[in-house]
Amino acid sequence: MAKDRAKKAARPPVQERPEEPDDGVRKADRKVMDAFLGDVDSSLWGVSAKDRGTALKELREHILEKYRPYHTEHAMDMAISSVGSPEVLAKGIRTLYGYSTGFKTFLVVIIFVFGLATIPMADSWSVVGPWPILGLLGTFFLISSFGPQVGLRWGGLMGLSAASSRMVLVLVLVIGLPEDYTLGTGQSLFDFILVSMFLILVGLLAGHIREISVKNYLQEEIL
């Protein structure tokens, strides 16, 4: 008895194989579906992990709904092709869920930095050349590109970030270099404030586009 117990104790523990999910999907088809979902996941940059997981879970169920009635050799390929390409799906998911808070905060910081490059310079600063114009174009591009994905509040924050960085840097230059710095030739203080306010307006309008896009997207899903 003691020898038998010793032999049993000396035996290595049997490693249990992980059970595959009992979802009625063949192994080869599951690999195809997982690869497709991986492509969609890689295109969801900027979306929070929680929203990404929820969206991918719903997409998986949607694919399986189209796969199960047929369960033929090419059923998974047909189901995947019916839901669209990874890029189109990622765009729709991003429209519905939006960017994560961390990514939106990153955008606000980046636009604040770009706003610093929009300050008009005086003749003594002519070495700067066209950089204020390029900085302004870049700032408008960022706000108008990402604003429709962040919503009204964050769009306004993006515009306010650019406007406030302009105001802060001008005050620093005027106070710190009163003899060397003035607003650029032909640029009045009124024009400067007007451009700053326009940046905020662009952010609000771009953010409002997201509200309209989400509403239209949900209506299409219902129909």
Buried (B, 14 or more C-beta within 10 A) or exposed (E): EEEEEEEEEEEEEEEEEEEEEEEEBEEEBBEBBEEBBEBBBEBBEBBBEEBBEBBBEEBBEBBBEBBEEEEEEEBBBEBBEEBBBBEEBBBBBBBBBBBBEEBBEEBBEBBBEBBBBBBBBBEEBEEBEEBBEEBBEBBBEBBBEBBBBBBBEBBBBBBBBBBBBBBBBBEEBEEEEEEEBBBBEEBEEEEBBEBBEBBBEBBBBBBBBBEEBBEEBEEEEEE
